[in-house]
Amino acid sequence: ERLLRLAEAGADMNAVASRLHAPIGLDLGGRTPEETAISICAEIIAARTGRPAASLSGTDGPIH
């Protein structure tokens, strides 16, 4: 429904589709809503910073 409204408003649907990502969240094995929220936030941060969201335990250099 939201995509239909965007299309009707004249949005470039190719640009919209290129920005969509689903399902969202990292596979952390969470079961609660709070854990799901953390996995979503973690993926958003990784995407925003261009990082792979890999474990720090395999990192040799500085982490911050």
N, CA, C and O atoms as CSV, one atom per row, in Angstrom:
chain,resi,resn,atom,element,x,y,z
A,1,GLU,N,N,0.818,-1.188,0.000
A,1,GLU,CA,C,0.000,0.000,0.000
A,1,GLU,C,C,0.864,1.256,0.000
A,1,GLU,O,O,0.574,2.219,-0.709
A,2,ARG,N,N,1.920,1.237,0.794
A,2,ARG,CA,C,2.805,2.402,0.859
A,2,ARG,C,C,3.519,2.610,-0.480
A,2,ARG,O,O,3.675,3.743,-0.938
A,3,LEU,N,N,3.954,1.501,-1.107
A,3,LEU,CA,C,4.612,1.617,-2.405
A,3,LEU,C,C,3.661,2.166,-3.458
A,3,LEU,O,O,4.060,2.956,-4.314
A,4,LEU,N,N,2.412,1.749,-3.394
A,4,LEU,CA,C,1.409,2.250,-4.330
A,4,LEU,C,C,1.232,3.760,-4.167
A,4,LEU,O,O,1.139,4.489,-5.155
A,5,ARG,N,N,1.186,4.220,-2.932
A,5,ARG,CA,C,1.052,5.662,-2.689
A,5,ARG,C,C,2.268,6.423,-3.211
A,5,ARG,O,O,2.132,7.515,-3.764
A,6,LEU,N,N,3.456,5.845,-3.036
A,6,LEU,CA,C,4.663,6.493,-3.557
A,6,LEU,C,C,4.623,6.586,-5.075
A,6,LEU,O,O,4.961,7.620,-5.651
A,7,ALA,N,N,4.205,5.495,-5.722
A,7,ALA,CA,C,4.116,5.484,-7.185
A,7,ALA,C,C,3.101,6.508,-7.671
A,7,ALA,O,O,3.352,7.231,-8.635
A,8,GLU,N,N,1.966,6.568,-7.009
A,8,GLU,CA,C,0.934,7.537,-7.389
A,8,GLU,C,C,1.407,8.971,-7.192
A,8,GLU,O,O,0.961,9.878,-7.894
A,9,ALA,N,N,2.304,9.174,-6.239
A,9,ALA,CA,C,2.842,10.509,-5.980
A,9,ALA,C,C,3.967,10.869,-6.945
A,9,ALA,O,O,4.499,11.978,-6.901
A,10,GLY,N,N,4.328,9.921,-7.823
A,10,GLY,CA,C,5.352,10.197,-8.825
A,10,GLY,C,C,6.757,9.833,-8.417
A,10,GLY,O,O,7.713,10.281,-9.049
A,11,ALA,N,N,6.914,9.036,-7.381
A,11,ALA,CA,C,8.248,8.636,-6.936
A,11,ALA,C,C,8.910,7.745,-7.979
A,11,ALA,O,O,8.235,6.983,-8.671
A,12,ASP,N,N,10.226,7.842,-8.090
A,12,ASP,CA,C,11.004,6.967,-8.966
A,12,ASP,C,C,11.084,5.598,-8.292
A,12,ASP,O,O,11.851,5.412,-7.347
A,13,MET,N,N,10.300,4.651,-8.775
A,13,MET,CA,C,10.193,3.357,-8.104
A,13,MET,C,C,11.487,2.559,-8.175
A,13,MET,O,O,11.735,1.734,-7.296
A,14,ASN,N,N,12.322,2.774,-9.190
A,14,ASN,CA,C,13.625,2.104,-9.230
A,14,ASN,C,C,14.511,2.605,-8.096
A,14,ASN,O,O,15.219,1.823,-7.463
A,15,ALA,N,N,14.470,3.902,-7.842
A,15,ALA,CA,C,15.251,4.465,-6.742
A,15,ALA,C,C,14.726,3.970,-5.403
A,15,ALA,O,O,15.504,3.664,-4.499
A,16,VAL,N,N,13.409,3.892,-5.280
A,16,VAL,CA,C,12.809,3.397,-4.034
A,16,VAL,C,C,13.214,1.945,-3.807
A,16,VAL,O,O,13.641,1.584,-2.711
A,17,ALA,N,N,13.083,1.116,-4.835
A,17,ALA,CA,C,13.396,-0.313,-4.702
A,17,ALA,C,C,14.862,-0.540,-4.363
A,17,ALA,O,O,15.183,-1.474,-3.628
A,18,SER,N,N,15.752,0.289,-4.878
A,18,SER,CA,C,17.178,0.107,-4.603
A,18,SER,C,C,17.523,0.413,-3.153
A,18,SER,O,O,18.576,-0.002,-2.668
A,19,ARG,N,N,16.644,1.139,-2.448
A,19,ARG,CA,C,16.905,1.490,-1.052
A,19,ARG,C,C,16.219,0.564,-0.059
A,19,ARG,O,O,16.496,0.622,1.139
A,20,LEU,N,N,15.321,-0.294,-0.553
A,20,LEU,CA,C,14.606,-1.210,0.339
A,20,LEU,C,C,15.463,-2.426,0.645
A,20,LEU,O,O,16.231,-2.890,-0.198
A,21,HIS,N,N,15.324,-2.929,1.847
A,21,HIS,CA,C,16.086,-4.104,2.272
A,21,HIS,C,C,15.186,-4.940,3.175
A,21,HIS,O,O,14.742,-4.473,4.224
A,22,ALA,N,N,14.921,-6.176,2.764
A,22,ALA,CA,C,14.036,-7.019,3.576
A,22,ALA,C,C,14.402,-8.480,3.395
A,22,ALA,O,O,14.810,-8.853,2.295
A,23,PRO,N,N,14.286,-9.309,4.383
A,23,PRO,CA,C,13.945,-8.935,5.758
A,23,PRO,C,C,15.124,-8.225,6.411
A,23,PRO,O,O,16.275,-8.418,6.019
A,24,ILE,N,N,14.830,-7.423,7.388
A,24,ILE,CA,C,15.869,-6.641,8.050
A,24,ILE,C,C,16.294,-7.329,9.345
A,24,ILE,O,O,15.520,-8.060,9.964
A,25,GLY,N,N,17.526,-7.080,9.733
A,25,GLY,CA,C,18.053,-7.633,10.981
A,25,GLY,C,C,19.162,-8.635,10.727
A,25,GLY,O,O,19.174,-9.318,9.704
A,26,LEU,N,N,20.091,-8.716,11.666
A,26,LEU,CA,C,21.161,-9.702,11.596
A,26,LEU,C,C,20.686,-10.992,12.239
A,26,LEU,O,O,19.847,-10.974,13.140
A,27,ASP,N,N,21.222,-12.105,11.778
A,27,ASP,CA,C,20.843,-13.410,12.328
A,27,ASP,C,C,21.595,-13.637,13.635
A,27,ASP,O,O,22.650,-14.271,13.654
A,28,LEU,N,N,21.044,-13.114,14.722
A,28,LEU,CA,C,21.663,-13.235,16.041
A,28,LEU,C,C,21.034,-14.341,16.870
A,28,LEU,O,O,21.496,-14.642,17.971
A,29,GLY,N,N,19.982,-14.943,16.340
A,29,GLY,CA,C,19.302,-16.002,17.074
A,29,GLY,C,C,18.377,-15.490,18.159
A,29,GLY,O,O,17.963,-16.250,19.035
A,30,GLY,N,N,18.053,-14.219,18.110
A,30,GLY,CA,C,17.183,-13.637,19.131
A,30,GLY,C,C,15.765,-14.167,19.045
A,30,GLY,O,O,15.297,-14.564,17.977
A,31,ARG,N,N,15.088,-14.169,20.185
A,31,ARG,CA,C,13.716,-14.660,20.252
A,31,ARG,C,C,12.727,-13.628,20.783
A,31,ARG,O,O,11.522,-13.753,20.564
A,32,THR,N,N,13.221,-12.629,21.467
A,32,THR,CA,C,12.325,-11.641,22.070
A,32,THR,C,C,12.242,-10.392,21.180
A,32,THR,O,O,13.103,-10.180,20.326
A,33,PRO,N,N,11.214,-9.574,21.379
A,33,PRO,CA,C,11.136,-8.321,20.618
A,33,PRO,C,C,12.362,-7.426,20.834
A,33,PRO,O,O,12.818,-6.753,19.909
A,34,GLU,N,N,12.881,-7.425,22.044
A,34,GLU,CA,C,14.057,-6.610,22.337
A,34,GLU,C,C,15.272,-7.093,21.548
A,34,GLU,O,O,16.037,-6.286,21.022
A,35,GLU,N,N,15.443,-8.399,21.468
A,35,GLU,CA,C,16.568,-8.957,20.713
A,35,GLU,C,C,16.403,-8.701,19.217
A,35,GLU,O,O,17.383,-8.455,18.515
A,36,THR,N,N,15.177,-8.759,18.736
A,36,THR,CA,C,14.912,-8.439,17.329
A,36,THR,C,C,15.255,-6.986,17.055
A,36,THR,O,O,15.855,-6.671,16.027
A,37,ALA,N,N,14.881,-6.104,17.963
A,37,ALA,CA,C,15.194,-4.681,17.805
A,37,ALA,C,C,16.698,-4.451,17.760
A,37,ALA,O,O,17.179,-3.649,16.960
A,38,ILE,N,N,17.438,-5.143,18.605
A,38,ILE,CA,C,18.896,-5.006,18.609
A,38,ILE,C,C,19.476,-5.472,17.283
A,38,ILE,O,O,20.376,-4.828,16.743
A,39,SER,N,N,18.971,-6.587,16.748
A,39,SER,CA,C,19.498,-7.094,15.478
A,39,SER,C,C,19.209,-6.119,14.341
A,39,SER,O,O,20.031,-5.960,13.439
A,40,ILE,N,N,18.051,-5.469,14.374
A,40,ILE,CA,C,17.705,-4.477,13.352
A,40,ILE,C,C,18.603,-3.253,13.486
A,40,ILE,O,O,19.133,-2.759,12.492
A,41,CYS,N,N,18.773,-2.765,14.709
A,41,CYS,CA,C,19.648,-1.608,14.936
A,41,CYS,C,C,21.077,-1.906,14.507
A,41,CYS,O,O,21.735,-1.056,13.907
A,42,ALA,N,N,21.561,-3.101,14.806
A,42,ALA,CA,C,22.918,-3.487,14.429
A,42,ALA,C,C,23.087,-3.482,12.915
A,42,ALA,O,O,24.112,-3.026,12.407
A,43,GLU,N,N,22.088,-3.986,12.189
A,43,GLU,CA,C,22.196,-3.990,10.730
A,43,GLU,C,C,22.141,-2.576,10.169
A,43,GLU,O,O,22.854,-2.262,9.216
A,44,ILE,N,N,21.312,-1.728,10.742
A,44,ILE,CA,C,21.234,-0.338,10.284
A,44,ILE,C,C,22.576,0.359,10.486
A,44,ILE,O,O,23.042,1.073,9.598
A,45,ILE,N,N,23.198,0.159,11.640
A,45,ILE,CA,C,24.499,0.774,11.916
A,45,ILE,C,C,25.546,0.251,10.946
A,45,ILE,O,O,26.347,1.026,10.424
A,46,ALA,N,N,25.551,-1.057,10.697
A,46,ALA,CA,C,26.514,-1.641,9.760
A,46,ALA,C,C,26.333,-1.060,8.363
A,46,ALA,O,O,27.316,-0.742,7.694
A,47,ALA,N,N,25.092,-0.918,7.917
A,47,ALA,CA,C,24.830,-0.360,6.586
A,47,ALA,C,C,25.238,1.109,6.517
A,47,ALA,O,O,25.817,1.553,5.525
A,48,ARG,N,N,24.937,1.852,7.564
A,48,ARG,CA,C,25.259,3.287,7.592
A,48,ARG,C,C,26.760,3.529,7.566
A,48,ARG,O,O,27.228,4.478,6.937
A,49,THR,N,N,27.517,2.670,8.249
A,49,THR,CA,C,28.965,2.856,8.338
A,49,THR,C,C,29.737,2.069,7.288
A,49,THR,O,O,30.958,2.193,7.193
A,50,GLY,N,N,29.031,1.259,6.497
A,50,GLY,CA,C,29.695,0.483,5.451
A,50,GLY,C,C,30.535,-0.661,5.988
A,50,GLY,O,O,31.506,-1.068,5.350
A,51,ARG,N,N,30.179,-1.175,7.132
A,51,ARG,CA,C,30.929,-2.269,7.757
A,51,ARG,C,C,30.192,-3.580,7.551
A,51,ARG,O,O,28.979,-3.573,7.341
A,52,PRO,N,N,30.903,-4.719,7.606
A,52,PRO,CA,C,30.275,-6.014,7.314
A,52,PRO,C,C,29.504,-6.650,8.466
A,52,PRO,O,O,28.905,-7.707,8.268
A,53,ALA,N,N,29.491,-6.073,9.630
A,53,ALA,CA,C,28.810,-6.635,10.802
A,53,ALA,C,C,29.394,-7.980,11.206
A,53,ALA,O,O,28.668,-8.875,11.640
A,54,ALA,N,N,30.697,-8.118,11.063
A,54,ALA,CA,C,31.388,-9.349,11.450
A,54,ALA,C,C,31.801,-9.274,12.922
A,54,ALA,O,O,31.856,-8.193,13.509
A,55,SER,N,N,32.085,-10.422,13.499
A,55,SER,CA,C,32.508,-10.490,14.895
A,55,SER,C,C,33.871,-9.830,15.081
A,55,SER,O,O,34.756,-9.970,14.237
A,56,LEU,N,N,34.033,-9.118,16.179
A,56,LEU,CA,C,35.309,-8.472,16.480
A,56,LEU,C,C,36.364,-9.459,16.953
A,56,LEU,O,O,37.546,-9.119,17.005
A,57,SER,N,N,35.960,-10.674,17.298
A,57,SER,CA,C,36.927,-11.648,17.816
A,57,SER,C,C,37.966,-12.042,16.772
A,57,SER,O,O,39.041,-12.520,17.135
A,58,GLY,N,N,37.679,-11.857,15.498
A,58,GLY,CA,C,38.640,-12.193,14.453
A,58,GLY,C,C,39.432,-10.998,13.958
A,58,GLY,O,O,40.140,-11.100,12.956
A,59,THR,N,N,39.326,-9.869,14.642
A,59,THR,CA,C,39.995,-8.643,14.224
A,59,THR,C,C,41.373,-8.552,14.852
A,59,THR,O,O,41.531,-8.758,16.055
A,60,ASP,N,N,42.379,-8.238,14.024
A,60,ASP,CA,C,43.745,-8.112,14.530
A,60,ASP,C,C,44.075,-6.688,14.964
A,60,ASP,O,O,44.819,-6.486,15.924
A,61,GLY,N,N,43.534,-5.719,14.271
A,61,GLY,CA,C,43.868,-4.328,14.542
A,61,GLY,C,C,42.971,-3.709,15.585
A,61,GLY,O,O,42.188,-4.397,16.241
A,62,PRO,N,N,43.090,-2.392,15.736
A,62,PRO,CA,C,42.241,-1.682,16.693
A,62,PRO,C,C,40.777,-1.744,16.270
A,62,PRO,O,O,40.467,-1.807,15.080
A,63,ILE,N,N,39.889,-1.725,17.246
A,63,ILE,CA,C,38.468,-1.848,16.936
A,63,ILE,C,C,37.741,-0.512,17.003
A,63,ILE,O,O,36.586,-0.429,16.587
A,64,HIS,N,N,38.376,0.525,17.509
A,64,HIS,CA,C,37.717,1.836,17.585
A,64,HIS,C,C,38.642,2.907,17.106
A,64,HIS,O,O,38.273,4.081,17.092
